[in-house]
Amino acid sequence: MPGVVETGLFIGMTDMAYIGTPNNVRVIQRTR
């Protein structure tokens, strides 16, 4: 994903959370 990702953006279909800052982007996989 290009650009800055907003903090706490949840993608429901993949069930992943993108927590982004201008310096780094973390991808957190959530398990149910």
PyMOL Python script that loads the backbone (N, CA, C, O; Angstrom):
from pymol import cmd

cmd.read_pdbstr("""\
ATOM      1  N   MET A   1       0.841  -1.201   0.000  1.00  0.00           N
ATOM      2  CA  MET A   1       0.000   0.000   0.000  1.00  0.00           C
ATOM      3  C   MET A   1       0.876   1.252   0.000  1.00  0.00           C
ATOM      4  O   MET A   1       1.602   1.496   0.963  1.00  0.00           O
ATOM      5  N   PRO A   2       0.817   2.021  -1.036  1.00  0.00           N
ATOM      6  CA  PRO A   2       1.590   3.259  -1.096  1.00  0.00           C
ATOM      7  C   PRO A   2       0.987   4.344  -0.225  1.00  0.00           C
ATOM      8  O   PRO A   2      -0.211   4.330   0.057  1.00  0.00           O
ATOM      9  N   GLY A   3       1.806   5.272   0.196  1.00  0.00           N
ATOM     10  CA  GLY A   3       1.306   6.371   1.013  1.00  0.00           C
ATOM     11  C   GLY A   3       1.278   6.005   2.479  1.00  0.00           C
ATOM     12  O   GLY A   3       1.796   4.968   2.894  1.00  0.00           O
ATOM     13  N   VAL A   4       0.658   6.883   3.258  1.00  0.00           N
ATOM     14  CA  VAL A   4       0.600   6.668   4.700  1.00  0.00           C
ATOM     15  C   VAL A   4      -0.702   5.976   5.054  1.00  0.00           C
ATOM     16  O   VAL A   4      -1.782   6.409   4.651  1.00  0.00           O
ATOM     17  N   VAL A   5      -0.588   4.904   5.809  1.00  0.00           N
ATOM     18  CA  VAL A   5      -1.771   4.152   6.212  1.00  0.00           C
ATOM     19  C   VAL A   5      -2.249   4.674   7.560  1.00  0.00           C
ATOM     20  O   VAL A   5      -1.454   4.857   8.482  1.00  0.00           O
ATOM     21  N   GLU A   6      -3.541   4.909   7.665  1.00  0.00           N
ATOM     22  CA  GLU A   6      -4.083   5.447   8.905  1.00  0.00           C
ATOM     23  C   GLU A   6      -4.011   4.400  10.003  1.00  0.00           C
ATOM     24  O   GLU A   6      -4.108   3.199   9.751  1.00  0.00           O
ATOM     25  N   THR A   7      -3.839   4.880  11.218  1.00  0.00           N
ATOM     26  CA  THR A   7      -3.695   3.979  12.351  1.00  0.00           C
ATOM     27  C   THR A   7      -5.022   3.296  12.643  1.00  0.00           C
ATOM     28  O   THR A   7      -6.059   3.953  12.736  1.00  0.00           O
ATOM     29  N   GLY A   8      -4.986   1.975  12.787  1.00  0.00           N
ATOM     30  CA  GLY A   8      -6.177   1.240  13.163  1.00  0.00           C
ATOM     31  C   GLY A   8      -7.077   0.938  11.985  1.00  0.00           C
ATOM     32  O   GLY A   8      -8.277   0.726  12.160  1.00  0.00           O
ATOM     33  N   LEU A   9      -6.519   0.915  10.794  1.00  0.00           N
ATOM     34  CA  LEU A   9      -7.323   0.581   9.627  1.00  0.00           C
ATOM     35  C   LEU A   9      -7.465  -0.933   9.523  1.00  0.00           C
ATOM     36  O   LEU A   9      -6.482  -1.652   9.345  1.00  0.00           O
ATOM     37  N   PHE A  10      -8.697  -1.399   9.636  1.00  0.00           N
ATOM     38  CA  PHE A  10      -8.924  -2.838   9.632  1.00  0.00           C
ATOM     39  C   PHE A  10      -9.529  -3.269   8.306  1.00  0.00           C
ATOM     40  O   PHE A  10     -10.518  -2.703   7.841  1.00  0.00           O
ATOM     41  N   ILE A  11      -8.921  -4.271   7.716  1.00  0.00           N
ATOM     42  CA  ILE A  11      -9.479  -4.856   6.504  1.00  0.00           C
ATOM     43  C   ILE A  11     -10.252  -6.108   6.908  1.00  0.00           C
ATOM     44  O   ILE A  11      -9.652  -7.102   7.319  1.00  0.00           O
ATOM     45  N   GLY A  12     -11.567  -6.066   6.796  1.00  0.00           N
ATOM     46  CA  GLY A  12     -12.417  -7.128   7.311  1.00  0.00           C
ATOM     47  C   GLY A  12     -12.233  -8.440   6.569  1.00  0.00           C
ATOM     48  O   GLY A  12     -12.287  -9.511   7.174  1.00  0.00           O
ATOM     49  N   MET A  13     -12.014  -8.363   5.257  1.00  0.00           N
ATOM     50  CA  MET A  13     -11.952  -9.580   4.463  1.00  0.00           C
ATOM     51  C   MET A  13     -10.709 -10.386   4.795  1.00  0.00           C
ATOM     52  O   MET A  13     -10.761 -11.613   4.873  1.00  0.00           O
ATOM     53  N   THR A  14      -9.605  -9.707   4.988  1.00  0.00           N
ATOM     54  CA  THR A  14      -8.368 -10.408   5.295  1.00  0.00           C
ATOM     55  C   THR A  14      -8.140 -10.488   6.787  1.00  0.00           C
ATOM     56  O   THR A  14      -7.271 -11.218   7.264  1.00  0.00           O
ATOM     57  N   ASP A  15      -8.952  -9.707   7.532  1.00  0.00           N
ATOM     58  CA  ASP A  15      -8.851  -9.679   8.984  1.00  0.00           C
ATOM     59  C   ASP A  15      -7.450  -9.271   9.424  1.00  0.00           C
ATOM     60  O   ASP A  15      -6.859  -9.878  10.317  1.00  0.00           O
ATOM     61  N   MET A  16      -6.932  -8.224   8.773  1.00  0.00           N
ATOM     62  CA  MET A  16      -5.601  -7.746   9.110  1.00  0.00           C
ATOM     63  C   MET A  16      -5.672  -6.276   9.469  1.00  0.00           C
ATOM     64  O   MET A  16      -6.517  -5.543   8.956  1.00  0.00           O
ATOM     65  N   ALA A  17      -4.796  -5.855  10.338  1.00  0.00           N
ATOM     66  CA  ALA A  17      -4.778  -4.462  10.760  1.00  0.00           C
ATOM     67  C   ALA A  17      -3.502  -3.797  10.272  1.00  0.00           C
ATOM     68  O   ALA A  17      -2.398  -4.289  10.507  1.00  0.00           O
ATOM     69  N   TYR A  18      -3.671  -2.673   9.590  1.00  0.00           N
ATOM     70  CA  TYR A  18      -2.508  -1.931   9.115  1.00  0.00           C
ATOM     71  C   TYR A  18      -2.299  -0.724  10.017  1.00  0.00           C
ATOM     72  O   TYR A  18      -3.128   0.186  10.040  1.00  0.00           O
ATOM     73  N   ILE A  19      -1.209  -0.712  10.753  1.00  0.00           N
ATOM     74  CA  ILE A  19      -0.883   0.431  11.596  1.00  0.00           C
ATOM     75  C   ILE A  19       0.319   1.130  10.987  1.00  0.00           C
ATOM     76  O   ILE A  19       1.434   0.608  11.007  1.00  0.00           O
ATOM     77  N   GLY A  20       0.077   2.322  10.444  1.00  0.00           N
ATOM     78  CA  GLY A  20       1.121   2.952   9.658  1.00  0.00           C
ATOM     79  C   GLY A  20       1.576   4.290  10.205  1.00  0.00           C
ATOM     80  O   GLY A  20       0.783   5.074  10.725  1.00  0.00           O
ATOM     81  N   THR A  21       2.865   4.531  10.077  1.00  0.00           N
ATOM     82  CA  THR A  21       3.459   5.827  10.370  1.00  0.00           C
ATOM     83  C   THR A  21       4.316   6.202   9.175  1.00  0.00           C
ATOM     84  O   THR A  21       4.640   5.332   8.366  1.00  0.00           O
ATOM     85  N   PRO A  22       4.692   7.453   9.035  1.00  0.00           N
ATOM     86  CA  PRO A  22       5.533   7.853   7.896  1.00  0.00           C
ATOM     87  C   PRO A  22       6.848   7.073   7.823  1.00  0.00           C
ATOM     88  O   PRO A  22       7.446   6.974   6.752  1.00  0.00           O
ATOM     89  N   ASN A  23       7.299   6.526   8.940  1.00  0.00           N
ATOM     90  CA  ASN A  23       8.591   5.828   8.963  1.00  0.00           C
ATOM     91  C   ASN A  23       8.444   4.326   8.783  1.00  0.00           C
ATOM     92  O   ASN A  23       9.292   3.684   8.162  1.00  0.00           O
ATOM     93  N   ASN A  24       7.374   3.768   9.322  1.00  0.00           N
ATOM     94  CA  ASN A  24       7.231   2.315   9.215  1.00  0.00           C
ATOM     95  C   ASN A  24       5.769   1.908   9.133  1.00  0.00           C
ATOM     96  O   ASN A  24       4.882   2.624   9.598  1.00  0.00           O
ATOM     97  N   VAL A  25       5.536   0.762   8.542  1.00  0.00           N
ATOM     98  CA  VAL A  25       4.180   0.221   8.437  1.00  0.00           C
ATOM     99  C   VAL A  25       4.168  -1.173   9.028  1.00  0.00           C
ATOM    100  O   VAL A  25       4.926  -2.046   8.605  1.00  0.00           O
ATOM    101  N   ARG A  26       3.308  -1.376  10.004  1.00  0.00           N
ATOM    102  CA  ARG A  26       3.233  -2.695  10.620  1.00  0.00           C
ATOM    103  C   ARG A  26       1.941  -3.381  10.206  1.00  0.00           C
ATOM    104  O   ARG A  26       0.874  -2.767  10.181  1.00  0.00           O
ATOM    105  N   VAL A  27       2.053  -4.654   9.884  1.00  0.00           N
ATOM    106  CA  VAL A  27       0.876  -5.433   9.530  1.00  0.00           C
ATOM    107  C   VAL A  27       0.614  -6.431  10.640  1.00  0.00           C
ATOM    108  O   VAL A  27       1.442  -7.294  10.932  1.00  0.00           O
ATOM    109  N   ILE A  28      -0.548  -6.299  11.250  1.00  0.00           N
ATOM    110  CA  ILE A  28      -0.877  -7.193  12.357  1.00  0.00           C
ATOM    111  C   ILE A  28      -1.998  -8.124  11.928  1.00  0.00           C
ATOM    112  O   ILE A  28      -3.071  -7.678  11.523  1.00  0.00           O
ATOM    113  N   GLN A  29      -1.739  -9.420  12.021  1.00  0.00           N
ATOM    114  CA  GLN A  29      -2.772 -10.388  11.705  1.00  0.00           C
ATOM    115  C   GLN A  29      -3.536 -10.756  12.961  1.00  0.00           C
ATOM    116  O   GLN A  29      -2.946 -11.145  13.969  1.00  0.00           O
ATOM    117  N   ARG A  30      -4.862 -10.630  12.892  1.00  0.00           N
ATOM    118  CA  ARG A  30      -5.668 -10.961  14.054  1.00  0.00           C
ATOM    119  C   ARG A  30      -6.252 -12.355  13.893  1.00  0.00           C
ATOM    120  O   ARG A  30      -6.676 -12.749  12.807  1.00  0.00           O
ATOM    121  N   THR A  31      -6.265 -13.086  14.990  1.00  0.00           N
ATOM    122  CA  THR A  31      -6.862 -14.415  14.970  1.00  0.00           C
ATOM    123  C   THR A  31      -8.141 -14.373  15.777  1.00  0.00           C
ATOM    124  O   THR A  31      -8.235 -13.658  16.774  1.00  0.00           O
ATOM    125  N   ARG A  32      -9.125 -15.142  15.345  1.00  0.00           N
ATOM    126  CA  ARG A  32     -10.420 -15.102  16.024  1.00  0.00           C
ATOM    127  C   ARG A  32     -10.498 -16.169  17.085  1.00  0.00           C
ATOM    128  O   ARG A  32     -11.516 -16.290  17.765  1.00  0.00           O
TER     129      ARG A  32
END
""", "prot")
cmd.dss("prot")
cmd.show_as("cartoon", "prot")
cmd.util.cbc("prot")
cmd.orient("prot")
